[in-house]
């Protein structure tokens, strides 16, 4: 690979056009998709935009108050997907159950229960089985101030008919509630289900003599509502755009498809829509190379590989040849690569340590052109080798233990 054709400064300049919140299903996300398509056209390529719909929730009211032995209202954000309380809310005894261990939850019947971690389907099942009347989860850190004291927006997934409702509270308020001996509380939540439209943007660079085999390079371009998502994940979107530019000028033997996914933050909706729309051709896919979390200077690079362990050895050799240090995790990864692996296609996610994910601090100010260029070179070197080798070097097969973990993973979403 001619590394001189890869520019971190150009990637950063591209990212500056996306310095705003791009929540899935909003006009801002659509504007970002249009800008990505415009950039693809500037490379002399023809992009395709594929719309899809997804269900989400709008919260109209969320409240939490301690009613005994004192009375005080606290700021909370309601759990999307956890349903609505009866009008006027649910008032019940209060319990702090820490990590939701079995002993603590043995006292949870009929109570509003506060736990430390976000409530996912497995914890929800435990709370419901314990007879909880409602739940709170704790977010944030004790040193937060100002805007950072606002609780995070959480989503309860894979619970079809929730019987108990929940909210998220900042840890500074959670500390006060426990210290002041809250014994009774009231939780109020009202929300409605809505359907939103998102879109994937994709472009194919047709291969020469191995065109029937497809390699994908992917990244999501939506952000959470809290911040503009430079690290998570416009940096990843810029990296694959830079490689799209490179391969447009250096045509590969195998077909390379570049995909910018929408609605990843809503539960990998974009990649799930892609594999469903292209199911008939998935047998042609050989490997997915995803980027999620990138661009900050100080940190370590990791490749999460979902596939046979021997692939890690091959990728490690390629990274060594490229002169790019990286670590490896052979397992499932919480990003769009999982969707491909779940459909039988070995997949990787290129990931770099960083600060501020899912917060207002995830801005362009923390992005480094040096880091962008380095990650693009590493991924490009891998992609070029896999696209040019005479015989594709590994089989399209996911180990059985990973298949089970992927089933569990998507069962929680």
N, C-alpha and C positions, 0 to 999 in steps of 0.2 A: 504494500500500500504506500502511496506517495503521501506521507504525512504533511508535506508542505501545502497540500490542497485543503487541509482542515484548519479552520480558523475559529478560535474561541471568541475573539472580538466580534466577528460576524454573528455568532450565535447570541451573544449578549445584546447586540444591537437589535436582533430579531425579537428577543424577549421584551424589549422596552415597549413594544406595541401591545403588550398584554399585562400591563401593570394595573390590573383592576380585578375585582372579585368576579369569578366566572362560575357561579353555582349552576349546576345542571338544570336544564329546563327553563332558563331565563334568557332574556334578550342578550345579556352580556355573553353568555356561553355561545349563542348563535353568532354574535359578532366575531368572537374568537375563531369559530369554525370558518367563517367567511374569509378572515384574514389568513388563515392557514392555507385555504384553497387558493387565495390570491398569490401567495408565495410559491406554491407548487407551479402555478401557471407561469410565473416569472422564470422558472427553470426550463420552460419549454415542454412541460408535461401536462397531462389532462387529469385533474382530480375528479373523484366521484364522491359525492356526499350522500350518505345513507341515513335517513331519518328513522327514528324508532321512538316508541312511547314507553313510559314507565309510570308506575303508580307511586305516589308519595303522599305526604300529609301536610296540612297547614294547621298550626295551632292557633286558636283564637283566644284561649285563656289558659294560664298556668299559674297556680299559686300554692304556697305552703305557709302555714302559720302554726306556731306552738300555741296551744290553748290552755295548758296547765303545766307547771304551777305558775307560769306567767303567760302573758299574751303578746305575741310579736309576729309580724309578717316578715318573711324572708324571700329574697329574689331567687327564683328557680327557672329552669327551662324544662318544658314538658318533653317526655320521651315520645318521639314520633313513632307511630305504630302501636302504641300501648292502649289505644282506645280513649274513651271519655268517662269521667266520673259522673255519677248522678248530679243533677242540678243542685248547687250548694256544696258539692264536694263530699268527701268521705272524712269523717272525724272518728278517730280511734286512738287507743294507747300507742305510745311511741317506743321503738326499740332500736338501739344501735347494735347491729349484728356483725360488725367488723368485716371479715372476709366471707361472711355467709357460711361459716362452718356448721356442721350438723348440730353441734351442741347449742350454739347461739340460736339457730333456727328452730330448735325444739321449743323455744319460748315465743315464737313469732305469730302464733294463731291469733287472728283478729286484730293485728297491730300494723301500723305503718312502720316499715322496716328500712333502716338506712344501712347501706353496705359501702365498702370502700371503692370497689372497682365498677366500671360500666357493666350494666346488666345486659347480658346476652341470653340467647335462648336457653342455655343450660342452667344459668343462674335463675332465670325467670321460672323455669320448671320447678326448681327447688323452692322458690318463694311461694309459688302457687300451691305446691304440695304441702308446704308448712302452714298454709292457711292465712298468709299475709293479706292485709286489707289494702295495701298499697306499698310503694317502695320509693326510696331516694338513693341515688348513687352520688359519690363525691368526686369532684374534679378540682384541678388547679393545684397550686402550691402555697405554702404559708407565707412566701415572700412576695406574692402578687400584690399589685396595687392598681388603682385607676381602672382603666378599661378591662384589665386582665381579671378583675373580680367577677366579671359576668360569667355565669356557668356555661359550660359547653353544651352544644346541641347534640343530643344523642338519639339514636334510632334503635328500636327493638325490632329485630328481623326474625322471620320464620316462626312467628306466633300468629296463627290465623285468626283466632277469636280470643283476644286477651281478656281475662277476667279481672285482672288487677292493673291499676294504672301507676305510672311512675314519673319522676322528675329528677333533674340533676341539680345539685347545690354545690356552691364553691366551698372548698375545705375550710376557709376561715370562718364561714357561718356554721359549718358542721361542728367545728371545735367549740364554738360558743354554745351551740345547742346541747352538746354533751356536757360541757362544763357547768351549764346552768340547770342541769337536771331535768330537761324536758321529759314529761311523762305522758303528754297527750298532744295530738296535733291534728291538723286538718289539711288534706290535699285536694286541690281542685284542678281539673284538667278537661279542656274541651278541644277537640280537633276534628278535622274532616279529611276524607280521602279525596285526592285530586289526581288527575292524569296530566303529565307533562311530556313535552317533546324535546328530545335531544338528537344528536347526530354524530356519526363517525365520518371522518374525512380520510380517504385512502387514495393511493396511487400505486400502480404497478410498473415496474421497469422490467420489461420482458427479457428473459434470458436468451442466450444464443442457442447452443446445442443441448442444453439441459433445461429448457424452458418449462417442461411439464412438472418439474419439481419446484416447490415454492418455499421460500424462507420469508418470514415476516419480521419486521422491525417495528416496534410499537411503543406508544407512550400515551398517557391520558393528558388532556388539556383543560379539564374542568378543575375547579377549586372548591374547597369548603366555603361556607358563608362567612367564616371568621376572618379570612384574609385573602390576599391576591395570589397565593400559591406559586411563588417563584421557584422555590426548592421542590415543592410538591404540587405540580410537576411540570411547570412550563419549561424548566431546564431540560427535562427529559424530552419534551416536545421539540425543543431547539436542537438537541443532539441528533435526533433522528432526521430532522429537516436538513441538518448539515450533511448527514450521510446520504440523504436523498439527492442532494446537490452533487455529491462526489460520484455516486453510482450512475447518475444521469449522464455524467461525462466519461465514465469508465464502465461500460456496459458489462454486466456479469454473465456467467454461463447459465446459472440458475436464475429463475425469476425471483426478484425481490419485491415484496409488497410492503409499503410503508403505511401504517395506520395510526391516526390520531383519534383516540377514543374519547367520546363524551361520557358523562355520568358514571365515571369510575367511582367517585366518592359516594354514590348512591347504592353501591353494592355491585361493582363491576358490570353495570348495565350495558355499557357500550360493547365490551368484548363478548358478553353473552349474546347480544343482538347480532354481532358479527358472525359468530360461529353458527348461529341458527340460520342466518341468511345465506351462508356459504357452506352449509352442511354437505352438499353433494360433492364438493371438491376438497373436503378436508383430507381425504386419502392422498392428495398430492402434496400436502404440507409436510415438511421435514423437520422444521425447528422454528421456535418462536424466540426472538431476542427482544425483551421488553426492558424499558428504562423507567424507573420510578424512584424518585428522590435523587437529586443530582445537583452539582454546580457549586457547592460550598467548598472553600479552599481547604481549611483544616479538617481532616477526617480520614477515614479509611474507606476503601472501595471493597465491596463484597459482591460476588455473583451467587445468587441463589438459584440452584439448578434442580429442577424437578424432572428426573429421569435417571437412567442408570448411572451408577457412581463412576463408571469408566469415562463418561463424558466430562466429568470434572478434571480428570487427568489430562484429557486432550485440551480442554480450555486453558488449564494451567500452563501447559506447554506453549500454547499460542500467546498467552499473556507474557510469559518469559521471553519469547521471541520478539514481542513488541516492546519489551522493556517497561512494562506497566505492572507494578505490584498490585495484587488483589488477593483477597481471601475467598474461600468457597464454603457454601453451606449446601449440602445435598439433602434437600427436603422441599416441602411446599412453601410458597412465599405469598404473602398477602397482597397480591396485585394481579393485573390482567394475565400474567403468565399462567396463573392457576387455571384460567378458563381453557387455555389451549391444552394444558396437561390433562385436565379433566376429560378432554375429548381425545385423548390418546396421542397427543403431539408433545414430544419433549420440549421443555421451555426453560428459559432463564430470565431472571430479572437482574439488571445491573443497578446497584444501589450504593449510595455514598452517605456516610455519616453526615449529620447536619443538625441545625437548631431551628426551632420554631414551627415545625410541622403542625398544621391545623390550627395555627394561631395568626393573629394580626401581624406578628413579627416575621412572617415568611414573605420577605420582600426582596426586590432586586438588589438592595444595598448589601445583601449577604452573598451575592452570586459572584463567582470568580471566572473570568475568561480562561485562566490557566486550567482550572478544574474542568470546565466545559470542554476545552480542547483535548485534554488528557482522556476524558471518558469517551469522547467521540472517536479518538484514535484507537483506543482499546476495542470498542465495539465494532468499529469499522474493520479492524484487522481480523477479528473473529469472523465477521460477516463475509469479508472478501475471501478468506480461506475456505469457508464452507461453501461459498458459491462457485469456487473455481476448482475444487478438488475433483479428480476424475470419477471416483466412486464415493458416494456420500458415506461418511465414516461411522455413523451409528444408526441403529434401527429405531423405527418409530414404535417405541414400546415404553410403557410406564410400569415400574415395579409394583407388585401387588400391594405392598404395605403403603405406598404412596397413593394408590387408588383409593384405599380405605380412608386415608387421612383427607383426601380431596372430597370424598363423599361426605365426611363429617364437616369439613369446612363449608361446603356449599349448603349443607343442611342447616348451618347456623346463620346463613345470610338472609 
